[in-house]
């Protein structure tokens, strides 16, 4: 009896020791994540990480919600320089050059060992990979980021307001000229001449450079080269695009004057203060849930061509991560971007599902059968260009943003604003050429 008791006790101790060892062996990952659009995104991320941990009990994920994209990259760089970088993060795709220059991240090519890993890396839309890769010295491309919450800019319109203005509620503006004409009919003023309803609203705080690319791209003008060493802010097509934006408010008077807030633009749409807005596809679910009127979603109006910049965030893995943590991070990122999860994420948030395979899942097919708006952003990808991204990107972007806001507030002419922005960008990028 004593021997049997000893054996049972020993077996139980061994089992508990094994359980404790397994718990200690779990690979822990700190995951920085930005919150930049409306909606309960934190709950969605919490749910996805919990589901991953259930399927992968040997990996523990600690999400850290770091604020806006700007807040997130600032906290990341502070942590990197302090030797306390996270193992992985979602940050803007345009932060790629900054993270490379700081030697902060590891290429996915070094972590993707199996044929399945390599096939997964080739599964994303090429338009999203333009802000995720750089040319490799030995030829081909080096992959630094994996698309996750990616977007394009789209146009939302209030169908009730269109009908009231005598416009076809099912047809959005297809060109700049049409948008100006429609916005003129949609703008309302009271007896004193005060505007009670604006025709169109394009945000100019937060990400003014990105919304501006929604004008330069259809005007067939590029803002930078692929190597991130040159900008073209003072080219005629760029200045023309800014002049059109300025004219909407200062000449046509169909757009709010001055700086239009990024964060309040969807709210202005919900409150029927404006008939047409431009914002990210990442706001699609927010609009769907909060607009108490029928609305439409369309591609950005063309001038010389169709087009929009891509936008949003990529996954990055940091050099501080141990080999075990890198392998665990890769498993997590592959799981988060698998077709089923990419479809679920797109449905829950409005971001564009990042791979063609995600659009072939039963869940996505059922979703777009009843709600076709997400297809607009997907179809716009064929006309998309890379979001503004250069070496020392934050300073270069600030130079452009400052110029845009100077023109929109009337402090400078569009031509002078863009010449000044180009001069500052040249000064910043000189050492990278």
GUGU-222993 format. One record per residue (C-alpha): x, y, z. Coordinates in steps of 0.5 Angstrom, whole numbers, plus 500, padded with zeros to 3 digits. Example, Ala and Ser with C-alpha at 12.3 -4.5 7.8 and 13.67 -1.06 7.14 Angstrom:
2
<rec east="525" north="491" up="516"/>
<rec east="527" north="498" up="514"/>
This chain:
433
<rec east="500" north="500" up="500"/>
<rec east="506" north="505" up="502"/>
<rec east="509" north="503" up="495"/>
<rec east="503" north="504" up="491"/>
<rec east="502" north="511" up="495"/>
<rec east="509" north="513" up="493"/>
<rec east="508" north="511" up="486"/>
<rec east="502" north="515" up="485"/>
<rec east="505" north="521" up="489"/>
<rec east="511" north="521" up="485"/>
<rec east="507" north="520" up="478"/>
<rec east="502" north="526" up="480"/>
<rec east="509" north="530" up="482"/>
<rec east="511" north="528" up="475"/>
<rec east="505" north="531" up="472"/>
<rec east="505" north="537" up="475"/>
<rec east="512" north="538" up="474"/>
<rec east="511" north="537" up="466"/>
<rec east="505" north="542" up="466"/>
<rec east="509" north="547" up="470"/>
<rec east="515" north="546" up="465"/>
<rec east="510" north="547" up="459"/>
<rec east="507" north="553" up="462"/>
<rec east="514" north="556" up="463"/>
<rec east="516" north="554" up="456"/>
<rec east="511" north="558" up="453"/>
<rec east="514" north="563" up="448"/>
<rec east="511" north="570" up="450"/>
<rec east="511" north="575" up="445"/>
<rec east="509" north="583" up="446"/>
<rec east="505" north="585" up="440"/>
<rec east="504" north="593" up="439"/>
<rec east="498" north="595" up="436"/>
<rec east="495" north="602" up="433"/>
<rec east="488" north="604" up="434"/>
<rec east="487" north="609" up="429"/>
<rec east="479" north="608" up="426"/>
<rec east="473" north="608" up="430"/>
<rec east="469" north="602" up="432"/>
<rec east="471" north="597" up="438"/>
<rec east="477" north="594" up="434"/>
<rec east="481" north="592" up="441"/>
<rec east="475" north="587" up="442"/>
<rec east="476" north="584" up="436"/>
<rec east="484" north="584" up="437"/>
<rec east="483" north="581" up="444"/>
<rec east="478" north="576" up="441"/>
<rec east="483" north="574" up="435"/>
<rec east="489" north="573" up="440"/>
<rec east="485" north="569" up="445"/>
<rec east="483" north="564" up="439"/>
<rec east="490" north="564" up="437"/>
<rec east="493" north="562" up="444"/>
<rec east="487" north="556" up="444"/>
<rec east="490" north="553" up="438"/>
<rec east="497" north="555" up="440"/>
<rec east="498" north="554" up="447"/>
<rec east="505" north="554" up="447"/>
<rec east="505" north="561" up="445"/>
<rec east="502" north="567" up="449"/>
<rec east="501" north="574" up="446"/>
<rec east="501" north="580" up="450"/>
<rec east="497" north="586" up="446"/>
<rec east="499" north="593" up="447"/>
<rec east="495" north="598" up="445"/>
<rec east="499" north="604" up="443"/>
<rec east="495" north="609" up="441"/>
<rec east="495" north="612" up="434"/>
<rec east="499" north="610" up="428"/>
<rec east="504" north="616" up="430"/>
<rec east="504" north="614" up="437"/>
<rec east="505" north="607" up="436"/>
<rec east="512" north="608" up="431"/>
<rec east="514" north="613" up="437"/>
<rec east="513" north="608" up="442"/>
<rec east="516" north="603" up="438"/>
<rec east="523" north="607" up="436"/>
<rec east="523" north="609" up="444"/>
<rec east="523" north="602" up="446"/>
<rec east="528" north="600" up="440"/>
<rec east="533" north="605" up="442"/>
<rec east="532" north="603" up="450"/>
<rec east="533" north="596" up="448"/>
<rec east="526" north="594" up="450"/>
<rec east="523" north="593" up="443"/>
<rec east="517" north="589" up="442"/>
<rec east="517" north="582" up="438"/>
<rec east="512" north="584" up="433"/>
<rec east="508" north="590" up="432"/>
<rec east="503" north="593" up="427"/>
<rec east="505" north="600" up="424"/>
<rec east="504" north="604" up="418"/>
<rec east="507" north="600" up="412"/>
<rec east="510" north="607" up="410"/>
<rec east="514" north="606" up="417"/>
<rec east="518" north="601" up="413"/>
<rec east="524" north="605" up="411"/>
<rec east="525" north="608" up="418"/>
<rec east="525" north="601" up="421"/>
<rec east="530" north="599" up="416"/>
<rec east="534" north="605" up="417"/>
<rec east="534" north="604" up="425"/>
<rec east="536" north="596" up="424"/>
<rec east="530" north="595" up="428"/>
<rec east="526" north="589" up="424"/>
<rec east="528" north="583" up="421"/>
<rec east="526" north="581" up="414"/>
<rec east="521" north="575" up="413"/>
<rec east="525" north="572" up="408"/>
<rec east="530" north="570" up="414"/>
<rec east="524" north="567" up="418"/>
<rec east="520" north="563" up="412"/>
<rec east="524" north="557" up="412"/>
<rec east="519" north="552" up="409"/>
<rec east="515" north="552" up="402"/>
<rec east="509" north="553" up="405"/>
<rec east="512" north="559" up="409"/>
<rec east="514" north="562" up="402"/>
<rec east="508" north="561" up="398"/>
<rec east="504" north="564" up="404"/>
<rec east="509" north="570" up="403"/>
<rec east="507" north="571" up="395"/>
<rec east="499" north="570" up="397"/>
<rec east="498" north="578" up="398"/>
<rec east="496" north="583" up="393"/>
<rec east="501" north="586" up="389"/>
<rec east="499" north="593" up="391"/>
<rec east="500" north="592" up="398"/>
<rec east="507" north="589" up="397"/>
<rec east="509" north="595" up="394"/>
<rec east="509" north="598" up="401"/>
<rec east="512" north="592" up="404"/>
<rec east="518" north="590" up="400"/>
<rec east="525" north="593" up="397"/>
<rec east="529" north="591" up="392"/>
<rec east="534" north="586" up="394"/>
<rec east="542" north="587" up="393"/>
<rec east="542" north="580" up="389"/>
<rec east="536" north="581" up="385"/>
<rec east="529" north="580" up="387"/>
<rec east="525" north="583" up="393"/>
<rec east="526" north="583" up="400"/>
<rec east="520" north="583" up="404"/>
<rec east="520" north="587" up="411"/>
<rec east="512" north="587" up="412"/>
<rec east="506" north="583" up="412"/>
<rec east="500" north="586" up="410"/>
<rec east="494" north="586" up="415"/>
<rec east="490" north="592" up="416"/>
<rec east="490" north="595" up="409"/>
<rec east="486" north="600" up="406"/>
<rec east="485" north="605" up="400"/>
<rec east="481" north="611" up="400"/>
<rec east="474" north="611" up="398"/>
<rec east="468" north="616" up="397"/>
<rec east="462" north="615" up="401"/>
<rec east="455" north="619" up="399"/>
<rec east="449" north="620" up="402"/>
<rec east="443" north="617" up="397"/>
<rec east="438" north="621" up="401"/>
<rec east="441" north="628" up="400"/>
<rec east="443" north="626" up="392"/>
<rec east="435" north="624" up="391"/>
<rec east="433" north="631" up="394"/>
<rec east="438" north="635" up="390"/>
<rec east="435" north="632" up="384"/>
<rec east="441" north="627" up="383"/>
<rec east="441" north="620" up="381"/>
<rec east="442" north="616" up="388"/>
<rec east="445" north="610" up="385"/>
<rec east="451" north="614" up="381"/>
<rec east="457" north="617" up="385"/>
<rec east="461" north="622" up="381"/>
<rec east="466" north="619" up="377"/>
<rec east="471" north="625" up="375"/>
<rec east="473" north="631" up="378"/>
<rec east="468" north="635" up="374"/>
<rec east="462" north="631" up="376"/>
<rec east="464" north="632" up="383"/>
<rec east="465" north="639" up="383"/>
<rec east="458" north="640" up="379"/>
<rec east="455" north="635" up="384"/>
<rec east="457" north="638" up="390"/>
<rec east="455" north="645" up="388"/>
<rec east="448" north="642" up="388"/>
<rec east="449" north="638" up="394"/>
<rec east="451" north="644" up="398"/>
<rec east="445" north="648" up="402"/>
<rec east="445" north="655" up="405"/>
<rec east="440" north="658" up="410"/>
<rec east="437" north="665" up="408"/>
<rec east="443" north="669" up="411"/>
<rec east="448" north="665" up="407"/>
<rec east="451" north="660" up="412"/>
<rec east="452" north="653" up="410"/>
<rec east="448" north="648" up="413"/>
<rec east="450" north="642" up="409"/>
<rec east="457" north="641" up="405"/>
<rec east="457" north="638" up="398"/>
<rec east="464" north="634" up="399"/>
<rec east="469" north="634" up="405"/>
<rec east="476" north="631" up="404"/>
<rec east="480" north="631" up="411"/>
<rec east="486" north="635" up="412"/>
<rec east="488" north="633" up="419"/>
<rec east="492" north="626" up="421"/>
<rec east="494" north="624" up="414"/>
<rec east="493" north="630" up="409"/>
<rec east="499" north="627" up="405"/>
<rec east="495" north="620" up="404"/>
<rec east="488" north="624" up="402"/>
<rec east="492" north="628" up="398"/>
<rec east="495" north="622" up="394"/>
<rec east="487" north="621" up="392"/>
<rec east="488" north="627" up="388"/>
<rec east="495" north="626" up="385"/>
<rec east="494" north="619" up="383"/>
<rec east="488" north="621" up="379"/>
<rec east="492" north="626" up="376"/>
<rec east="497" north="621" up="374"/>
<rec east="502" north="625" up="378"/>
<rec east="507" north="621" up="383"/>
<rec east="510" north="623" up="390"/>
<rec east="516" north="619" up="390"/>
<rec east="520" north="614" up="387"/>
<rec east="520" north="607" up="389"/>
<rec east="527" north="607" up="393"/>
<rec east="525" north="612" up="397"/>
<rec east="530" north="617" up="396"/>
<rec east="527" north="622" up="391"/>
<rec east="520" north="626" up="392"/>
<rec east="516" north="630" up="386"/>
<rec east="512" north="635" up="390"/>
<rec east="513" north="641" up="386"/>
<rec east="512" north="637" up="379"/>
<rec east="506" north="641" up="375"/>
<rec east="501" north="635" up="376"/>
<rec east="502" north="635" up="384"/>
<rec east="501" north="643" up="384"/>
<rec east="495" north="642" up="380"/>
<rec east="492" north="637" up="384"/>
<rec east="493" north="641" up="390"/>
<rec east="490" north="647" up="386"/>
<rec east="483" north="643" up="385"/>
<rec east="483" north="641" up="393"/>
<rec east="484" north="649" up="395"/>
<rec east="479" north="651" up="389"/>
<rec east="473" north="646" up="392"/>
<rec east="473" north="651" up="398"/>
<rec east="476" north="657" up="396"/>
<rec east="473" north="658" up="389"/>
<rec east="467" north="653" up="389"/>
<rec east="465" north="654" up="396"/>
<rec east="462" north="647" up="396"/>
<rec east="468" north="644" up="401"/>
<rec east="469" north="646" up="409"/>
<rec east="474" north="652" up="409"/>
<rec east="481" north="651" up="412"/>
<rec east="483" north="644" up="416"/>
<rec east="478" north="639" up="416"/>
<rec east="479" north="634" up="422"/>
<rec east="480" north="626" up="420"/>
<rec east="477" north="624" up="426"/>
<rec east="470" north="628" up="426"/>
<rec east="469" north="627" up="418"/>
<rec east="465" north="620" up="419"/>
<rec east="461" north="623" up="425"/>
<rec east="459" north="629" up="420"/>
<rec east="457" north="624" up="415"/>
<rec east="453" north="621" up="420"/>
<rec east="450" north="627" up="422"/>
<rec east="448" north="629" up="415"/>
<rec east="453" north="635" up="415"/>
<rec east="456" north="633" up="409"/>
<rec east="453" north="629" up="403"/>
<rec east="460" north="626" up="400"/>
<rec east="466" north="624" up="404"/>
<rec east="473" north="621" up="403"/>
<rec east="476" north="617" up="408"/>
<rec east="479" north="610" up="409"/>
<rec east="476" north="603" up="407"/>
<rec east="477" north="602" up="415"/>
<rec east="471" north="606" up="416"/>
<rec east="467" north="602" up="412"/>
<rec east="464" north="598" up="418"/>
<rec east="463" north="604" up="422"/>
<rec east="459" north="607" up="417"/>
<rec east="455" north="601" up="416"/>
<rec east="453" north="601" up="423"/>
<rec east="452" north="608" up="424"/>
<rec east="449" north="611" up="418"/>
<rec east="442" north="612" up="419"/>
<rec east="440" north="613" up="412"/>
<rec east="442" north="609" up="405"/>
<rec east="449" north="610" up="403"/>
<rec east="454" north="608" up="397"/>
<rec east="461" north="607" up="396"/>
<rec east="465" north="609" up="390"/>
<rec east="472" north="609" up="387"/>
<rec east="475" north="616" up="388"/>
<rec east="473" north="620" up="382"/>
<rec east="478" north="620" up="376"/>
<rec east="481" north="626" up="372"/>
<rec east="487" north="623" up="368"/>
<rec east="486" north="616" up="371"/>
<rec east="483" north="612" up="376"/>
<rec east="487" north="611" up="382"/>
<rec east="488" north="611" up="390"/>
<rec east="494" north="610" up="394"/>
<rec east="494" north="604" up="399"/>
<rec east="494" north="605" up="406"/>
<rec east="494" north="602" up="413"/>
<rec east="499" north="598" up="417"/>
<rec east="503" north="592" up="416"/>
<rec east="506" north="586" up="421"/>
<rec east="513" north="587" up="423"/>
<rec east="518" north="583" up="427"/>
<rec east="524" north="586" up="431"/>
<rec east="531" north="584" up="431"/>
<rec east="531" north="584" up="439"/>
<rec east="526" north="577" up="438"/>
<rec east="530" north="571" up="440"/>
<rec east="530" north="565" up="434"/>
<rec east="524" north="562" up="438"/>
<rec east="520" north="568" up="439"/>
<rec east="521" north="570" up="431"/>
<rec east="518" north="563" up="429"/>
<rec east="513" north="564" up="434"/>
<rec east="511" north="571" up="431"/>
<rec east="511" north="568" up="424"/>
<rec east="506" north="563" up="426"/>
<rec east="502" north="568" up="429"/>
<rec east="502" north="573" up="423"/>
<rec east="501" north="567" up="418"/>
<rec east="495" north="565" up="423"/>
<rec east="492" north="572" up="423"/>
<rec east="493" north="573" up="415"/>
<rec east="490" north="566" up="413"/>
<rec east="484" north="567" up="408"/>
<rec east="479" north="565" up="414"/>
<rec east="482" north="570" up="419"/>
<rec east="483" north="576" up="413"/>
<rec east="476" north="575" up="411"/>
<rec east="473" north="575" up="418"/>
<rec east="478" north="581" up="420"/>
<rec east="475" north="585" up="413"/>
<rec east="468" north="584" up="415"/>
<rec east="469" north="586" up="422"/>
<rec east="473" north="592" up="421"/>
<rec east="472" north="594" up="413"/>
<rec east="479" north="594" up="412"/>
<rec east="481" north="590" up="405"/>
<rec east="482" north="583" up="406"/>
<rec east="489" north="582" up="404"/>
<rec east="489" north="576" up="399"/>
<rec east="485" north="574" up="393"/>
<rec east="484" north="567" up="397"/>
<rec east="480" north="571" up="403"/>
<rec east="475" north="573" up="398"/>
<rec east="474" north="566" up="396"/>
<rec east="472" north="564" up="403"/>
<rec east="465" north="562" up="404"/>
<rec east="464" north="568" up="409"/>
<rec east="466" north="573" up="405"/>
<rec east="462" north="571" up="399"/>
<rec east="456" north="571" up="403"/>
<rec east="458" north="578" up="406"/>
<rec east="459" north="581" up="399"/>
<rec east="453" north="578" up="397"/>
<rec east="448" north="582" up="401"/>
<rec east="453" north="588" up="402"/>
<rec east="457" north="589" up="396"/>
<rec east="461" north="596" up="398"/>
<rec east="467" north="592" up="400"/>
<rec east="468" north="590" up="393"/>
<rec east="470" north="597" up="391"/>
<rec east="476" north="597" up="395"/>
<rec east="478" north="591" up="392"/>
<rec east="477" north="593" up="385"/>
<rec east="480" north="599" up="386"/>
<rec east="487" north="596" up="388"/>
<rec east="488" north="595" up="380"/>
<rec east="489" north="602" up="380"/>
<rec east="493" north="603" up="386"/>
<rec east="500" north="606" up="388"/>
<rec east="504" north="606" up="394"/>
<rec east="503" north="610" up="399"/>
<rec east="508" north="616" up="400"/>
<rec east="514" north="613" up="404"/>
<rec east="521" north="615" up="404"/>
<rec east="527" north="615" up="408"/>
<rec east="527" north="619" up="414"/>
<rec east="519" north="619" up="412"/>
<rec east="516" north="622" up="418"/>
<rec east="520" north="629" up="417"/>
<rec east="519" north="628" up="409"/>
<rec east="512" north="627" up="410"/>
<rec east="511" north="633" up="415"/>
<rec east="514" north="637" up="410"/>
<rec east="509" north="635" up="405"/>
<rec east="503" north="636" up="410"/>
<rec east="506" north="643" up="413"/>
<rec east="505" north="645" up="405"/>
<rec east="498" north="642" up="404"/>
<rec east="496" north="646" up="410"/>
<rec east="499" north="652" up="408"/>
<rec east="495" north="652" up="402"/>
<rec east="489" north="650" up="405"/>
<rec east="489" north="655" up="410"/>
<rec east="491" north="660" up="405"/>
<rec east="497" north="662" up="408"/>
<rec east="501" north="660" up="401"/>
<rec east="499" north="659" up="394"/>
<rec east="499" north="651" up="392"/>
<rec east="505" north="653" up="388"/>
<rec east="509" north="656" up="393"/>
<rec east="507" north="651" up="398"/>
<rec east="509" north="645" up="394"/>
<rec east="516" north="648" up="392"/>
<rec east="517" north="650" up="399"/>
<rec east="516" north="642" up="401"/>
<rec east="520" north="640" up="396"/>
<rec east="526" north="644" up="398"/>
<rec east="525" north="641" up="405"/>
<rec east="525" north="634" up="402"/>
<rec east="531" north="635" up="398"/>
<rec east="535" north="637" up="404"/>
<rec east="532" north="631" up="408"/>
<rec east="534" north="626" up="403"/>
<rec east="540" north="629" up="401"/>
<rec east="544" north="624" up="405"/>
<rec east="540" north="618" up="402"/>
<rec east="542" north="619" up="395"/>
